[in-house]
């Protein structure tokens, strides 16, 4: 399990997701709605 607080661009969460694989869990928390939407677009635009 990996917890990231303040995900920013989402890059760190995406990298950790590759490291932990499909059996791992990555939880990223962002309180700023604009930053959250930015990161969400970055992570889901594959």
Secondary structure by P-SEA (a helix, b strand, c coil): cccccccccaaaaaaaaaaacccbbbbbbbccaaaaaaaaaaaacc
